[in-house]
Amino acid sequence: MNDIKTIAEKDRATVLHPFTQLKDFASGKIGDPTIVTGGKGIRIQDAQGHSYIDGFAGLYCVNIGYGRTEVAEAIARQAYKLAYYHTYAAHTTDELAILSDRLVQMAPGKPSKVFYGLSGSDANETQAKLVWYYNNLRGQPKKKKIISRDRGYHGCSVVSGSMTGMSFYHDHMDLPFPGILHTGAPHHYWGAEPGETEEAFSRRRAAELEELIKREGPETVGAFIAEPVLGTGGITPPPDGYWREIQTVLRRYDVLLIADEVICGFGRTGAGFGSTLYGMEPDLVTVAKGLTSGYVPLSAAIVGERVYAVMEEAADRVGAFSHGYTYSGHPIAAAAANAVLDIVEKERLSERARIVGLHFLKRLNERFAQLEIVGEVRGVGLLGAVEFVADRQTKRRFDPQLKVGPRISKAARDRGLIARAMPHGDILGFAPPLVVSESEIDEIVELAFRATKQVMDELTKESAI
């Protein structure tokens, strides 16, 4: 059996890690990789024997918590029965048919069919192709542009990475891809004019979207893609009236709405889907993460009646639907998803996230809202964020070289809490498993508070505050 040192050496020599400073990792400057060896509930363990509260559920995905044997057993049963078969040419499995029926029954909008992939990125890539396909089939070949939002996150592949509205996903990668546009972020704290209410701000963002559509030409704009709640862009719930105003514009110009529910879906916001919570009526819905709680890779592009009807009507004319992956609808992944959804339903995790989430936001406000370096505390359900600024009155940001957010994240980790330093600001983000208890929430908030106080003391010594 390999020892810890050997595993770390093999990893450093052979693994290309996402979002890692390659030279610093290769040289050992940022230390050895964290070798994660196990997990139970809301905690994980590493090879050094350290235990951490995972305040971010992996990457927003381990909603049911770690170590759920029900899912492991479902995976094993399916692997023994049938480990793989494809879904091309109308092949299926019982688990896949059951899962698809469940998703159509529970998804927002007017769902009709489900197409499967492995990640949110590839699912959003599928959504883009569906927008183009749909408009070609209905005789509108120019109606192909897709509008996303600044700070929206939709993946890392070519088109989905282009739809992501954060420049560091584009830099040196020849992105964004042509035909992908961006409009303003729905963040009242940073985007509002002095004295502007949330409702007024939402109307202005909708007016900006309308002007963009008119400028580009409504006959060229096919879809608008958005997360119900901004995720990686800062964990930012929409301002009052936002989705009402945005959808009015989309309907006016016959623009499809793609709801990216990769983070928000399956209870994270305290509702089954973020779209339901905010009154969204999407034509296409993207899900992943919570679909299997990360236990195995699986994503889905849920196709609404409006789009599917055009696809079916055109089939005699255009032939087979020419899109698919080797692992679309993988039977092991479908079995895992059904087991996860059984837990979500049996344990009423959406309702739990709503109730515990209210406690979470209350505790974050009690502990952080009055700190002199805190600009905003925000969240919904079991999504939460604290944003730090150098001056609360003027909203002056910290010098990026101070790396305030990453320092607080590291100080929390040193105390046994994983909370994420978010991009586009000094932001500490939280998305704990939906099985978290109120007492565990108290522990998470207290550890984060102590980490913040430590960094505040450091900044005072550095004369940075």
C-alpha positions, 0 to 999 in steps of 0.5 A: 500500500502506498504511504501518504508521501508516495501518494502526494508525490504521484499526484504532484507529478501526474495530476493537472489540478483545476484552478491551481497555480501550476508552478507553485504546486509543482515546486511545492510552494503551496504545499502537498495536495490534501488527500481526502480519505473519507467523509460522514455527514457534513465532515470529511477527513484527510490522510493526515487525520484532520477532520473538517466541516465541509461548509461548501458541500464539495462544490455545492453538490453533496446535499445529502451529506457524506457516507450515505450507504443507501446510495452506495448500495444502489450503485453496487446493485446496478453495477452487478446487474448492468454496469453500462449500456448506451441510450442511442437508438431508443435503448434505455434502462429501468432506472433511467426511465424512472428517473426521467419521469421523476424529473419531468414531474418535479422540474419547473416550467412545462418540462417534456423530455430529459437529455443526460450528460455528466456535468453542468458544463456539458448540460449547458453546452447541450442547451446552447445546441438546443437553442440553435436547433430549435430556431433552425427548425422553426425557420429562424436561423439568425436567432442564435445569440445567447445572453448571459450575465456578468458574474453568472457561472454556467461551466468551463467548456467552450460555449458554457465557459463563454456564457460564464460571465467572469473574465478569468474563465476567458483569459488566455482561452480565446473565450468568449465564443462569438454569439455569446453576450453579457448583461448586468449582474443582479447585485443591488449592493454593488450595482444600484445607484444612490437611493435606488430601491431593489424594485427600481434596480430590477426595472433598470436591469430589465431595461438594459437587457431590453436595450441589448436585445434591440441593439443586437436585433431581436431576430438574432437573440435566441435565449437568456441563461441565468442562475436563479441565485448567482452562485460562484459569482458571489452567492447573490439572491436576486433583488425584489422584482427581478425575475418578474421584470426580466421575464416580461422582456424575454416574452416580448422578444420571443427569447427562450429562458434557460434556468441554470439550476445546477446549484439551486436545484433539489432543495438548496434554496429552501424550495425544490428549485430556485425557479419555483421560489422566484416565479420563473417559468423556464423553457429549458432547465439545467441540473447536475450537482444535487441530482446525485449529490456528487456521488457519481457524475450526472447532469441533465438538460430538461427540455420544455414542451415549447422546444420539444414540440418543434423538435418532434414536428420536424423529425420527419423532415430532418431525421434523427436528433443528432446529439449524444454522449457515450455516457448519456443516461449511464445506468449507474448514475441513474440508479444513484440519482434515484437513491439520492432523490429518495433521500431528498424526498423522505427527509424533506431536505428542501423544507429542512434547507428553508428552516435551517437556512433561516437560522443560518442567515440570522446567525450570520447577521448576528455575528458579522453584520456589525463588523467594520469590514463587512459590507453585506451579509446575504443568502437564501436557504443554505446558501450564504455569503459575507462580503468584506470591504475596507470602508463600509460607508463608501463601499471601498474595496480592499487592495486585491494584494491583501487577499482578504477573502482567501486569508479568511478562508485559510484561517477558517480551514486552519480551524477545521472549516471549509468555506470558500473564498469567492471570486470578484471580491473579498467574499466568504461563501457557504453552501453546507450539506442540506442535512446540516443541523442548527447546532452545526450551523452555529459551529460553522458561523462561530469558526468563520467569525473567529477566522475573520477576527484573526484576519482583522487583527492582522490587517490592523497590525498591517495598518490596512484598516 
